[in-house]
Amino acid sequence: MTDHTDRTDPTRRVRRTAATSSRATAAGETLRPGGTLRPLGETGRPWPKSFSHRLTTPLPGVRALARLAREGAARPRPGALDAVPMLPVERGPLPAVDAATVAVTWAGHASWVLRIGGFTVLTDPVWSRRILGTPARITPVGVRWEELPPVDAVVISHNHYDHLDAPTLRRLPRDTPMFVPAGLGRWCRRRRFTQVTELDWWEAAELPGGDGGTGTVRFDFVPAHHWSKRTLTDTCRSLWGGWMLTDAATGRRVYFAGDTGYGHWFREIGGRYPDIDLALLPIGAYDPRWWLSDVHVDPEEAVQACQDVGARNMAPMHWATFVLSAEPVMEPLERVRAAWERSGRPREQLWDLPVGASRLLTV
């Protein structure tokens, strides 16, 4: 597990910043911790027709689908929705920040308003009340769209409807920088987004110009144990993964895991990206395990994933918003708190935020 030395040590902060320095390869590409630096907005790359070879485990077959239909196992259990009125919601104004401060605000599900390096970044933004094939959200969006500052960038983890929401994206200016998985750029460009950067695993791009032109944030696309599908004919035609955001000036680093099951990628991510300040990790949509364990961590696995990547703090997400599976709605929070206590980690490092709440990291 990573040594969580006091982040106020100035010599340690210098070492973190120095670790982001680049080096050139024989092919002329630039490598940084984690992988290859690609040009911002690069287009015309030849992607494979399918990324199914990246699956950790095979997708469910006919027998599993038949069992799911027979048992109705993905529907909420009796009483599972009784605690909806108890779900934590705490909508408030976004905190004031400067370029040296990292702030996260949970808008619900996998949607965060992340301020880093002078930028405002949205993760998997879903401001819609409904998404295809799913009941309406059970808590309000944590941040009203009208209260958002100008959005400097968007990161998308994969193309499932609860993470890639076309009605929400239509609200954005078409020159908003979009960071998306390999194979998803065409979808964005068809919707007239002009600044689209699509990356493979272990690739990155840098966005300069935050805080009035002085900041630079690096966006690294990292693996996840998941899959992609949006229509009947596009299974695994685009990639899936998480994002590592690093402020070049301070070395602050935030890991947004997207959707993922538990597996070997977490330790590799932690090895390639030391000193992660905050991991945004999913904890919901896990029951029944025989159906969902390959693609969604449960709360205990999320805590273990935080240990594996060596993150100093963990903020749970992917619960309390849409009913996607069978567990009681408050169970993810109860289980993640219990798992965190068993891990022996300091309680203040678990950022179990209500929908709409914020937390800050300061240098």
C-alpha positions in Angstrom: 0.0 0.0 0.0 1.3 3.5 -0.8 3.0 5.5 1.9 0.6 8.3 2.8 3.2 10.8 3.8 2.0 14.3 4.7 1.2 16.1 1.4 2.3 19.4 2.9 5.9 18.4 2.8 7.4 20.8 0.1 10.2 18.4 -0.9 7.6 15.6 -1.5 5.5 18.0 -3.7 8.6 18.8 -5.8 9.3 15.1 -6.3 5.6 14.5 -7.4 5.9 17.4 -9.9 9.2 16.2 -11.3 7.8 12.8 -11.9 5.6 14.2 -14.7 8.6 15.3 -16.8 8.6 13.8 -20.3 11.1 11.8 -22.3 11.2 11.1 -26.0 11.1 7.7 -27.7 12.9 6.6 -30.8 9.6 7.0 -32.7 9.3 10.6 -31.6 6.4 10.0 -29.2 6.5 11.4 -25.7 6.2 9.1 -22.7 5.1 10.1 -19.3 4.2 8.0 -16.3 1.6 5.6 -17.5 2.0 5.7 -21.3 2.2 7.6 -24.5 1.3 11.3 -25.0 -0.8 11.9 -28.0 -1.7 15.1 -29.8 -4.8 16.9 -28.5 -7.7 16.5 -30.9 -5.9 13.9 -33.1 -8.2 12.4 -35.8 -8.0 9.7 -38.4 -6.5 7.0 -36.3 -7.3 3.4 -37.5 -9.2 1.6 -34.7 -10.1 -2.1 -34.8 -13.7 -3.0 -35.6 -14.1 -4.6 -32.2 -12.4 -4.3 -28.8 -13.8 -7.6 -27.6 -10.3 -8.9 -27.2 -10.0 -6.4 -24.3 -12.7 -8.1 -22.3 -11.6 -9.5 -19.0 -14.2 -12.2 -19.1 -16.6 -13.3 -21.9 -19.9 -11.5 -22.0 -22.9 -13.5 -20.7 -24.3 -16.1 -23.1 -27.8 -17.3 -23.8 -28.0 -19.4 -20.7 -27.2 -16.5 -18.4 -29.7 -14.2 -20.1 -32.3 -16.9 -19.8 -31.6 -17.3 -16.1 -31.8 -13.6 -15.6 -35.2 -13.4 -17.3 -36.5 -16.5 -15.4 -35.4 -15.2 -12.0 -36.1 -11.6 -12.5 -32.8 -11.2 -10.6 -31.9 -7.7 -11.8 -35.1 -6.1 -10.5 -35.1 -4.6 -7.0 -35.9 -7.0 -4.2 -39.1 -6.5 -2.2 -38.5 -3.6 0.1 -35.3 -2.5 -1.8 -36.8 1.0 -2.5 -38.2 1.6 1.0 -35.2 3.7 2.0 -35.3 6.1 -1.0 -36.4 9.0 1.2 -33.3 8.4 3.3 -30.8 8.8 0.5 -28.4 11.6 1.3 -28.9 14.8 -0.8 -27.1 18.0 0.1 -27.3 20.4 -2.8 -25.3 23.6 -2.2 -23.3 26.2 -4.1 -20.1 25.1 -5.7 -17.1 26.0 -3.5 -14.8 28.8 -4.6 -11.4 27.5 -5.9 -8.1 28.7 -7.3 -5.7 27.0 -9.7 -3.9 25.2 -6.8 -7.1 23.6 -5.4 -8.8 20.4 -6.5 -12.5 20.3 -5.8 -15.0 17.6 -6.5 -18.8 17.9 -6.4 -20.9 14.8 -6.8 -23.8 15.5 -9.2 -25.0 11.9 -8.9 -24.2 8.5 -10.4 -20.8 8.8 -12.2 -21.2 12.5 -12.8 -18.7 14.8 -11.0 -17.9 18.4 -11.4 -14.2 18.3 -11.0 -12.1 21.4 -10.7 -8.4 20.9 -11.2 -5.6 23.0 -12.5 -7.9 25.9 -13.1 -10.2 23.8 -15.3 -13.8 22.6 -14.7 -14.2 19.0 -16.0 -17.4 17.0 -16.1 -17.1 13.2 -15.8 -19.8 11.1 -17.6 -22.3 13.9 -17.4 -25.9 12.8 -17.0 -28.3 15.6 -16.1 -31.3 13.8 -17.6 -34.1 12.6 -15.4 -34.4 9.4 -17.4 -32.1 7.3 -19.4 -33.1 4.6 -21.9 -34.4 1.4 -20.3 -34.1 2.6 -16.7 -36.7 4.2 -14.3 -36.4 7.8 -13.5 -33.6 8.9 -11.2 -34.5 8.6 -7.5 -32.5 11.7 -6.3 -32.3 15.1 -8.0 -29.2 16.1 -9.9 -26.7 17.4 -7.3 -25.8 20.6 -9.3 -28.3 22.6 -11.4 -27.0 23.0 -14.9 -27.4 26.8 -14.7 -25.1 26.9 -11.7 -22.2 25.2 -13.5 -19.2 27.4 -14.3 -18.0 27.3 -17.9 -17.1 23.7 -18.7 -13.5 23.3 -19.9 -13.5 19.6 -20.7 -15.6 16.4 -20.5 -14.3 12.8 -20.0 -16.4 9.8 -21.0 -15.6 6.3 -19.6 -17.7 4.3 -22.0 -20.9 4.4 -24.2 -23.6 2.9 -21.9 -26.6 5.2 -21.6 -26.1 5.9 -17.9 -22.6 7.3 -18.7 -23.0 8.8 -22.2 -26.1 10.9 -22.2 -26.8 12.7 -25.5 -29.4 15.1 -24.1 -26.9 16.4 -21.5 -24.1 16.7 -24.0 -26.3 18.7 -26.3 -26.3 21.5 -23.7 -22.6 22.0 -24.1 -20.9 24.3 -26.6 -19.7 22.2 -29.6 -16.1 23.4 -29.1 -15.9 21.8 -25.6 -12.9 19.5 -25.5 -14.1 15.9 -25.3 -11.9 13.1 -24.0 -13.3 9.7 -25.0 -12.4 6.1 -25.4 -11.0 4.7 -28.7 -13.8 4.2 -31.2 -16.2 6.8 -29.7 -14.9 9.9 -31.5 -17.1 9.3 -34.5 -20.2 9.4 -32.2 -19.1 12.8 -30.8 -18.2 14.3 -34.2 -21.5 13.3 -35.6 -23.0 15.5 -33.0 -20.7 18.4 -34.2 -18.2 18.4 -31.3 -15.1 19.8 -32.9 -12.4 19.2 -30.2 -12.5 15.4 -29.7 -9.6 13.4 -28.4 -10.0 9.6 -28.4 -7.4 7.5 -26.7 -6.5 3.9 -26.2 -5.5 2.4 -22.8 -2.3 3.9 -21.5 -2.4 6.9 -23.7 -2.8 10.5 -22.7 -3.3 14.1 -23.9 -2.6 17.4 -22.3 -5.0 20.3 -22.1 -3.2 23.6 -21.7 -4.7 27.0 -20.8 -6.5 26.6 -17.5 -6.5 29.5 -15.0 -6.2 32.1 -17.7 -3.7 30.2 -19.9 -1.2 29.2 -17.2 -2.4 25.7 -16.3 -2.0 22.3 -17.9 -3.9 19.1 -17.0 -3.0 15.7 -18.3 -5.7 13.2 -19.2 -4.6 9.6 -19.1 -7.0 6.8 -20.3 -6.6 3.7 -18.2 -8.1 0.2 -18.3 -11.2 -1.0 -16.6 -13.0 -4.4 -16.3 -16.1 -3.6 -18.3 -17.6 -3.5 -21.8 -19.5 -1.3 -24.2 -22.8 -1.4 -26.1 -25.3 1.2 -27.2 -27.3 -0.5 -30.0 -28.1 -4.0 -31.1 -25.1 -4.0 -33.5 -22.2 -2.2 -31.8 -21.2 -4.5 -28.9 -17.6 -3.7 -27.9 -17.1 -1.4 -31.0 -15.7 1.3 -28.7 -13.4 0.9 -25.8 -14.1 1.4 -22.1 -11.9 2.6 -19.2 -11.2 5.2 -16.5 -9.4 8.5 -16.5 -6.4 9.8 -14.5 -6.3 13.6 -14.3 -3.0 15.2 -13.2 -2.4 18.9 -12.6 1.1 19.5 -14.0 1.7 22.5 -11.7 1.0 20.8 -8.3 1.2 17.1 -9.1 -2.3 16.6 -7.7 -3.9 13.5 -9.2 -7.5 12.2 -9.4 -8.5 8.8 -10.7 -12.0 8.5 -12.1 -12.7 4.8 -12.5 -15.9 4.9 -14.6 -17.7 1.5 -14.5 -15.6 -1.5 -13.6 -15.5 -4.9 -12.0 -12.7 -5.9 -9.7 -9.4 -7.3 -11.1 -5.8 -7.0 -11.9 -5.9 -3.6 -13.6 -6.1 -1.7 -10.3 -2.6 -2.7 -9.1 -1.1 -1.9 -12.5 -2.8 1.5 -12.5 -1.4 2.2 -9.1 2.1 1.1 -10.2 2.1 3.4 -13.2 0.5 6.4 -11.4 2.0 6.9 -7.9 0.6 9.3 -5.4 -3.1 9.4 -6.4 -4.8 11.9 -4.1 -8.4 10.8 -4.8 -10.0 7.8 -6.3 -13.6 8.2 -7.5 -14.9 4.6 -7.4 -18.2 2.9 -8.1 -20.0 1.0 -5.2 -23.5 0.3 -6.6 -25.3 -1.9 -9.2 -23.7 -5.1 -8.0 -26.5 -7.5 -7.1 -26.9 -10.3 -8.2 -23.2 -11.1 -8.1 -23.4 -14.1 -10.5 -24.6 -11.6 -13.1 -22.7 -8.4 -12.3 -19.4 -9.3 -10.6 -17.4 -9.2 -13.8 -18.4 -5.6 -14.6 -19.4 -3.9 -11.4 -17.4 -3.9 -8.1 -19.3 -4.3 -4.9 -18.5 -2.0 -2.0 -15.9 -4.3 -0.4 -14.2 -4.6 -3.8 -14.2 -0.9 -4.2 -12.3 -0.4 -1.0 -9.8 -3.0 -2.1 -9.5 -1.3 -5.4 -8.7 1.9 -3.6 -5.9 0.1 -1.7 -4.6 -1.5 -4.9 -4.2 1.9 -6.7 -2.7 3.4 -3.6 -5.1 6.4 -3.4 -5.0 8.5 -0.4 -8.8 9.2 -0.4 -11.8 7.5 -1.9 -15.1 9.0 -3.0 -17.9 6.5 -3.7 -20.1 7.0 -6.7 -22.5 5.0 -9.0 -25.2 4.6 -6.4 -28.2 6.5 -5.0 -29.2 7.8 -8.5 -30.6 5.2 -10.8 -32.0 1.8 -9.9 -30.0 -0.6 -12.0 -29.9 -3.8 -9.9 -31.4 -5.6 -7.0 -29.6 -4.4 -3.8 -31.5 -2.1 -1.4 -30.7 1.5 -2.2 -28.9 2.3 1.1 -26.9 -0.9 1.2 -23.9 0.3 -0.9 -23.3 3.1 1.6 -23.6 0.9 4.6 -21.3 -1.7 3.2 -18.6 0.6 2.0 -18.5 2.3 5.4 -18.2 -1.0 7.1 -15.5 -2.2 4.7 -13.5 1.0 5.1 -13.6 0.6 8.9 -12.3 -3.0 8.6 -9.5 -1.8 6.4 -8.1 0.4 9.2 -7.9 3.5 7.0 -8.6 6.8 8.6 -12.3 7.7 8.5 -11.7 11.1 7.0 -10.2 9.6 3.9 -13.5 8.1 2.9 -15.4 10.9 1.2 -18.9 9.4 1.3 -20.5 12.5 0.0 -24.3 13.2 -0.3 -25.5 13.9 -3.8 -24.7 17.6 -4.4 -21.9 17.8 -1.8 -18.4 19.0 -2.4 -14.9 18.3 -1.0 -11.6 20.1 -1.5 -7.9 19.1 -1.7 -5.5 22.0 -1.1 -1.8 22.1 -1.6 
